[in-house]
Amino acid sequence: MSSGHPTYLWWNGRQVRWEEATVHVTELGWSTVGAVFEGIRAYWNEEAGEAYVFRLREHLERLSRSMKLVRLEQKHSIDELTAAILQLLRDNDCREDTYINPVAYRGAGPRSFSGFSSDSQMFIATRPMPSHLLTGKTVKARVSSWRRISDDVMPPRVKNISNYRNSQLASMEAALDGYDVAILLNTQGKVAEGPGACLMLVRDGKLITPDLTSSILESITRDALIQLARDELGLVVEERTVDRTELYIADEVFLCGTAAEITPIVEIDHYQVGEGTIGPITRRLEQLFHDVLRGKDPRRAEWRTPVGLAQLARA
Ligand SMILES: *Cc1c(COP(=O)(O)O)cnc(C)c1O
């Protein structure tokens, strides 16, 4: 890191210096409508002197599905992108919790309205993003008056940039009304998710989360937490339609995602959730998730890709 940005980013197959990665201003506009992206995290482990990228392959596979869905040509293989990301993290000396942001988009300027006329391009940028796990962070939520986009309008299951106008409208409404975060219902009036994170709740010791056809994003964190809850904590997990009023009488509710990690919700529409603090099951899951992410718990080693910083330090 120098002067507030990393030294390098990756752009169309090469590592380039940050300052050199520029496009002409007329590329703004339609080029971003067709863009898709990924949000990936690397977690720093001080004792090991190593950073671990969480479920890198799964994220790149999802990027590939996102690109397929919006008909963007895939010019780089998953193995190539994996190597590029690890190289970038090493060369940017990312010895801290880091967010990794690949964006695939159509180049070719202002007139690509049809979405076909242009060239598939991609960049990958990194930036520091400290974890808030185990810090006691909690949020207050409102159920948005905006509905989550439905699959017959836009593809909610992938990280399609245009989808996030819907998320922004809900987030701005929540903020203006004095809440920290929005919860969106889908067009059936059932619970979908937050603006950029999935939602889970606990009732009678069971973990419940909207199913993958509830207009939610196919979240990798959601999948990881379902596996950890079932296999490591022995919890019953239900993936099903969730009613709005279940939010109000739940024992625990939290958001989950790469950016949100686990974010406990302690109040929804002025209903206190449980005791109004982080609930016991959320706490257990949060501790386990944290330890697995950082490699402090040896389980699920297949989810952690070491960046190679430890080896570099020894050399
Ligand atoms: C990224 C995202 C999530 C969480 O997905 P992860 O793979 O866990 O990061 C959930 N909802 C939306 C709308 C998202 O953009």
The ligand as an ORCA input file, in Angstrom:
! r2SCAN-3c Opt
* xyz 0 1
  C     -22.765    -10.835     -2.303
  C     -24.179    -10.876     -1.871
  C     -24.626    -11.758     -0.883
  C     -23.696    -12.639     -0.122
  O     -23.036    -13.570     -0.940
  P     -21.655    -14.160     -0.475
  O     -21.276    -15.135     -1.527
  O     -21.887    -14.821      0.822
  O     -20.722    -13.011     -0.356
  C     -25.978    -11.777     -0.606
  N     -26.845    -10.972     -1.223
  C     -26.450    -10.105     -2.179
  C     -27.464     -9.250     -2.846
  C     -25.108    -10.022     -2.513
  O     -24.700     -9.146     -3.435
*
